[in-house]
Amino acid sequence: MAAMSRVVLACLLGLFLSCSSRPIRDARGSAASRAVWPAGMIEQGNIDLTNRPVVRNADGTVSTVRSISVEIDGQEVLIPTVSDAGCILSDEEAVQQYRRTGKHLGKFSSAKAANRYAKRIHREQERLVTAKGDARSGDPYAGGKTTDVRFPWPDGKRFAVSLSFDDARPSQVDVGVPLLDEYGIRATFYVSPSRVPERLDAWKAAVAAGHEIGNHSMRHACTGNFLWSRQKALENYTLTQMAKELDQANVEIQRLLGVRAMTFAYPCGQKFVGRGKRVRSYVPLIAERFTAGRGWRDETANDPAFCDPAQLLAVELDGLTFEQLKTLVDAAAKQGAWLVLAGHEIGEKGRQTTRADTLRAFCEYAADVENGLWVDTVANVARYVAEHQACPSGR
């Protein structure tokens, strides 16, 4: 294993910047160019300093980058401990990345020389980023918050919204699907297979129109504290039983509608089985089988750079006026977030009913390209998020 020197820390701005030198054609340089190299440098780095990731933490702050100097083949190699995608790497992972890509920040005759150079380029990066902030009429990192670093939504969109509806209720295909189809908007419908035959042809038409069919379990099991769920109480389930029913529901959905369910909605938003010391989360079962698992009655949108697709937050849509919904949408737009909305019936009014006038007003809002939102199914957005998250491994 290569010998590792101490981790180099700097950057007063608190920015997550990968230290690097400018790319050049001949890393070893001519005698004249080497004359202006820092003391102890043997070879210049090959990473573009001007095109490195700035990563926002979960709390909204941005972190300093760390680099390590590693002795390899008699030289001290300075390498970043952040990937091109912005993922924090362990020391071993950083070395593996270097061996795989050959990318480094410079090679030196000693660890002392490498550390000295790392501090220098941190200072240069500080000046560079400060200058960019001033050019934009204000420091984008003021107060330790990022205001201009956004998740890379497609086609210049600023945020995403997914509409979802549970339980395969007839009003969803009788009222909701025709309304959504008017605007070319695709939603996700989470079904328990036993209810699909009530409107089988209509559900097949929804599939043909591009709407997503998700898994909502075989029996809609929730806590037995709901009297209607006492005979299928999650407290009495095991992981084995839950896994069996998840697979059964997938088989039934495939048989009835000819599609594979790619995402799942937790009935009642509950993610456990068992009691007391035997309680277990069944989130891992969802992660093994689906692209995403959606919750229920949560309080905020999902941060696409951080969220766990197996535990997506979903905000209740039922009963909201468009003005109330617009407040949620505006917050998601400001944050560059992914707002997942969850409803049940679709109609004029009633318990667990998404108002048709609210849904229509939202569709009209979404149709205006100036509003900058991407509306798509849970599966489609989840796939995109997974492909573009900085740290898909969970770090």
C-alpha positions in Angstrom: 0.0 0.0 0.0 1.3 3.4 -0.9 2.5 5.5 2.1 0.1 8.5 2.7 1.2 11.8 4.1 -1.1 14.1 6.2 -4.3 15.4 4.8 -4.0 19.0 3.5 -6.8 21.4 4.5 -7.3 25.0 3.5 -9.8 27.4 1.9 -11.1 30.1 4.2 -14.2 30.3 2.1 -15.3 26.8 3.1 -15.6 25.8 -0.5 -15.5 22.2 -1.8 -12.9 22.8 -4.4 -10.5 20.3 -5.9 -7.0 21.7 -5.9 -5.3 21.4 -9.2 -3.0 22.9 -11.7 -3.8 24.0 -15.2 -3.6 21.2 -17.8 -0.6 21.4 -20.1 0.6 19.4 -23.0 4.0 18.5 -21.6 3.5 17.9 -17.9 7.3 17.7 -17.3 7.8 21.0 -19.1 10.9 22.6 -20.7 13.8 23.7 -18.7 12.5 27.3 -18.9 9.1 26.4 -17.7 10.4 24.3 -14.9 12.3 27.3 -13.6 9.0 28.9 -12.5 7.6 25.7 -10.9 7.2 25.6 -7.1 10.2 24.3 -5.2 10.2 20.5 -5.2 7.8 20.0 -8.1 8.8 17.2 -10.4 5.8 17.1 -12.7 2.8 19.5 -13.1 -0.7 18.3 -12.4 -3.2 17.3 -15.2 -6.5 18.4 -13.6 -8.3 21.5 -14.9 -8.6 23.9 -11.9 -11.4 25.9 -13.5 -13.7 23.0 -14.0 -14.1 21.3 -10.7 -17.2 20.5 -8.6 -18.6 22.7 -5.8 -20.7 20.5 -3.6 -23.4 21.5 -1.2 -23.8 19.6 2.1 -27.1 18.4 3.4 -27.4 21.4 5.7 -26.9 23.9 2.9 -23.3 24.7 3.6 -20.3 23.9 1.4 -17.3 22.0 2.5 -13.6 22.5 2.0 -11.8 20.0 -0.3 -9.2 17.7 1.1 -6.2 16.4 -0.7 -3.6 13.9 0.2 0.0 13.4 -0.8 0.9 9.8 -1.5 4.3 8.3 -2.0 4.2 6.3 -5.3 7.3 5.0 -7.1 9.6 7.3 -5.1 7.6 10.5 -5.8 5.1 12.3 -3.6 1.9 12.6 -5.7 -0.8 15.2 -4.7 -4.3 13.8 -5.4 -7.8 15.2 -4.5 -10.1 13.3 -2.2 -13.1 14.3 -4.2 -14.3 12.7 -7.4 -15.1 14.6 -10.6 -18.8 14.1 -9.7 -18.2 15.8 -6.3 -18.2 12.7 -4.1 -16.1 12.7 -1.0 -13.6 9.8 -1.2 -11.7 7.9 1.4 -7.9 8.0 1.2 -8.0 4.5 -0.3 -10.6 5.4 -2.8 -8.7 8.5 -3.8 -5.6 6.4 -4.5 -7.7 4.0 -6.5 -9.1 6.9 -8.5 -5.6 8.1 -9.2 -4.5 4.6 -10.3 -7.6 4.3 -12.5 -7.5 7.8 -14.1 -3.9 9.0 -13.7 -5.3 12.4 -12.6 -3.2 14.3 -10.0 -2.5 17.8 -8.8 1.3 17.5 -9.1 4.2 15.3 -8.3 6.9 16.4 -5.8 10.2 15.4 -4.4 8.9 15.4 -0.8 5.7 15.5 1.2 6.7 18.9 2.6 6.8 20.3 -1.0 3.5 18.8 -1.9 1.8 20.2 1.2 3.3 23.7 0.6 2.0 23.6 -3.0 -1.5 22.4 -1.9 -1.8 25.5 0.4 -0.7 27.7 -2.4 -3.3 26.5 -4.9 -6.0 26.6 -2.2 -5.3 30.3 -1.8 -5.4 30.8 -5.6 -8.8 29.1 -5.7 -10.1 31.3 -2.9 -9.2 34.4 -5.0 -10.7 32.9 -8.1 -14.0 32.0 -6.5 -14.2 35.4 -4.7 -13.6 37.1 -8.1 -16.4 35.1 -9.7 -18.8 36.0 -6.9 -17.9 39.8 -7.2 -18.5 39.6 -11.0 -22.0 38.3 -10.4 -22.7 41.3 -8.1 -22.5 39.5 -4.9 -20.7 36.6 -3.3 -22.8 33.4 -4.1 -21.4 31.7 -1.0 -22.2 34.4 1.5 -23.2 33.1 4.9 -21.9 29.6 4.0 -24.9 29.0 1.7 -24.9 28.1 -2.0 -27.3 30.1 -4.1 -26.0 29.4 -7.6 -24.8 25.8 -7.4 -27.8 23.8 -8.6 -28.5 20.2 -9.2 -28.2 19.7 -13.0 -31.9 19.2 -14.0 -32.3 18.4 -17.7 -32.9 21.0 -20.4 -32.2 23.9 -18.2 -35.1 23.1 -15.8 -34.8 24.5 -12.3 -36.7 21.9 -10.3 -38.9 18.8 -10.7 -42.4 17.7 -9.7 -43.9 14.3 -9.7 -47.6 13.7 -9.4 -48.7 10.4 -7.8 -52.0 8.8 -6.8 -52.7 5.8 -4.6 -55.0 2.8 -4.5 -56.2 2.5 -8.1 -59.3 4.4 -7.4 -61.8 4.7 -10.3 -61.8 8.5 -10.3 -58.1 8.5 -11.1 -58.8 7.0 -14.6 -62.2 8.5 -15.0 -61.3 12.1 -14.1 -57.5 12.4 -13.6 -56.0 10.6 -16.6 -58.1 12.5 -19.2 -57.3 15.8 -17.5 -53.6 15.1 -17.4 -53.6 13.8 -21.0 -54.9 17.2 -22.1 -51.6 18.7 -21.1 -49.3 15.8 -21.9 -48.4 15.3 -18.3 -47.6 11.9 -17.0 -48.3 10.8 -13.5 -47.5 7.7 -11.3 -50.4 5.6 -10.1 -49.7 3.2 -7.2 -52.0 0.2 -7.4 -52.9 -2.7 -5.2 -53.7 -5.3 -7.9 -57.1 -6.3 -6.5 -58.6 -3.0 -7.5 -57.3 -2.8 -11.0 -59.9 -5.1 -12.6 -62.7 -2.6 -11.7 -61.4 -0.4 -14.5 -59.1 -2.7 -16.3 -59.5 -1.2 -19.8 -59.1 2.3 -18.5 -55.9 1.3 -16.7 -54.5 -0.3 -19.8 -55.3 3.0 -21.6 -53.4 4.9 -19.0 -50.4 2.7 -19.5 -50.6 3.2 -23.2 -50.7 7.0 -22.7 -47.4 6.8 -20.8 -48.5 7.0 -17.2 -46.5 4.9 -14.7 -48.0 2.1 -12.7 -46.3 1.5 -9.4 -46.6 -1.1 -6.7 -48.7 -0.3 -3.6 -48.4 -3.8 -2.1 -50.8 -6.8 -2.2 -52.9 -6.0 0.9 -52.1 -2.4 1.8 -50.8 -3.4 5.2 -50.5 -0.7 7.8 -50.2 -0.5 11.5 -52.9 -2.5 13.4 -53.8 0.7 15.3 -56.0 1.3 12.3 -58.9 -1.1 13.0 -59.4 -1.8 9.3 -55.7 -3.0 9.2 -55.9 -5.2 12.3 -56.0 -8.4 10.3 -53.0 -7.3 8.2 -51.1 -5.4 10.8 -47.5 -4.6 10.1 -46.8 -5.4 13.7 -47.5 -9.0 12.8 -45.5 -9.1 9.6 -42.0 -10.5 9.0 -39.5 -9.4 6.4 -40.0 -12.7 4.6 -43.8 -12.3 4.4 -43.4 -8.7 3.2 -40.9 -9.7 0.5 -43.3 -12.4 -0.7 -46.2 -10.0 -1.0 -44.1 -7.4 -2.8 -43.1 -10.0 -5.4 -46.7 -11.2 -5.7 -47.9 -7.7 -6.4 -45.3 -7.2 -9.1 -46.4 -10.5 -10.7 -50.0 -9.4 -10.6 -49.3 -6.0 -12.0 -47.4 -7.6 -14.9 -50.2 -10.0 -15.5 -52.9 -7.4 -15.5 -51.3 -4.5 -17.3 -48.2 -5.9 -19.0 -45.8 -3.6 -17.2 -43.1 -4.0 -14.5 -43.6 -1.8 -11.5 -40.4 0.3 -11.1 -41.4 2.2 -8.0 -43.2 1.6 -4.7 -45.4 3.6 -2.4 -45.4 2.7 1.3 -49.0 2.1 2.5 -49.7 4.8 5.1 -46.1 5.9 4.7 -45.0 3.2 7.2 -41.8 1.3 6.6 -41.5 -1.3 9.4 -42.6 -4.8 10.3 -42.7 -6.5 13.7 -42.9 -5.3 17.3 -40.4 -4.0 19.9 -37.0 -5.6 19.7 -38.1 -7.5 16.6 -39.0 -4.4 14.6 -37.3 -4.3 11.2 -37.3 -1.8 8.4 -38.4 -3.1 5.1 -36.7 -0.2 3.2 -33.9 -2.6 2.1 -36.5 -4.8 0.4 -37.7 -1.8 -1.6 -34.2 -0.8 -2.5 -33.5 -4.3 -3.8 -36.7 -4.4 -6.0 -37.5 -0.9 -7.1 -35.9 2.3 -8.5 -37.6 4.3 -5.7 -39.9 4.0 -2.7 -42.3 6.9 -2.0 -43.5 8.0 1.5 -46.6 9.9 2.5 -47.5 13.1 4.4 -44.0 14.4 4.6 -43.2 18.0 5.2 -40.7 19.0 2.5 -39.5 18.2 -1.0 -36.5 16.0 -1.8 -33.0 17.4 -2.2 -31.9 15.6 -5.4 -28.2 15.8 -4.5 -28.8 14.0 -1.2 -32.1 12.1 -1.1 -32.3 8.3 -0.7 -34.5 7.1 -3.6 -35.7 4.2 -1.5 -37.2 6.7 1.0 -38.6 9.6 -1.0 -40.5 12.3 0.8 -44.0 13.0 -0.5 -46.3 15.8 0.4 -50.1 15.4 0.5 -51.9 16.8 -2.5 -55.5 16.0 -1.4 -57.6 19.0 -0.4 -55.2 21.7 -1.5 -56.2 24.8 -3.4 -53.9 25.8 -6.2 -52.8 28.8 -4.0 -51.7 26.3 -1.3 -50.0 24.1 -3.8 -48.3 27.0 -5.4 -46.6 27.7 -2.0 -45.1 24.2 -2.1 -44.1 24.6 -5.7 -42.4 27.9 -5.1 -40.4 26.5 -2.2 -39.2 23.6 -4.4 -38.3 26.0 -7.2 -36.2 28.2 -4.8 -34.4 25.1 -3.6 -33.9 23.4 -6.9 -35.7 20.4 -5.3 -37.8 17.5 -6.4 -41.4 17.8 -5.1 -43.3 14.6 -5.0 -47.0 15.0 -4.5 -49.3 12.2 -3.4 -53.1 12.1 -3.7 -56.0 9.7 -3.8 -59.4 10.5 -5.3 -59.6 13.1 -8.0 -62.8 15.2 -8.1 -64.5 18.3 -6.8 -64.3 17.7 -3.1 -64.4 15.0 -0.4 -62.2 13.1 1.9 -58.8 12.2 0.5 -59.6 14.0 -2.8 -57.3 16.0 -5.0 -59.3 18.8 -6.4 -59.7 18.7 -10.2 -59.5 22.5 -10.4 -56.2 22.5 -8.5 -54.8 19.8 -10.8 -55.9 21.7 -13.9 -54.4 24.9 -12.6 -51.1 23.1 -11.9 -51.0 21.6 -15.4 -51.5 25.1 -16.9 -48.7 26.4 -14.6 -46.4 23.5 -15.7 -47.1 24.1 -19.3 -45.5 27.6 -19.1 -41.8 27.0 -19.9 -40.9 30.2 -18.1 -41.7 28.5 -14.8 -38.8 26.1 -15.3 -40.2 22.9 -13.9 -39.8 19.4 -15.1 -42.9 17.3 -14.5 -42.5 13.5 -14.9 -43.2 10.2 -13.3 -41.5 9.1 -10.1 -39.6 6.4 -12.0 -38.3 8.8 -14.6 -37.1 11.4 -12.2 -35.7 8.8 -9.8 -33.6 7.3 -12.6 -32.3 10.7 -13.6 -31.5 11.7 -10.0 -29.7 8.4 -9.4 -27.5 9.0 -12.5 -26.6 12.5 -11.5 -26.2 12.3 -7.7 -22.7 13.2 -6.6 -22.4 10.3 -4.3 -24.7 7.4 -5.4 -22.9 5.1 -3.0 -24.5 7.0 -0.1 -21.6 9.0 1.2 
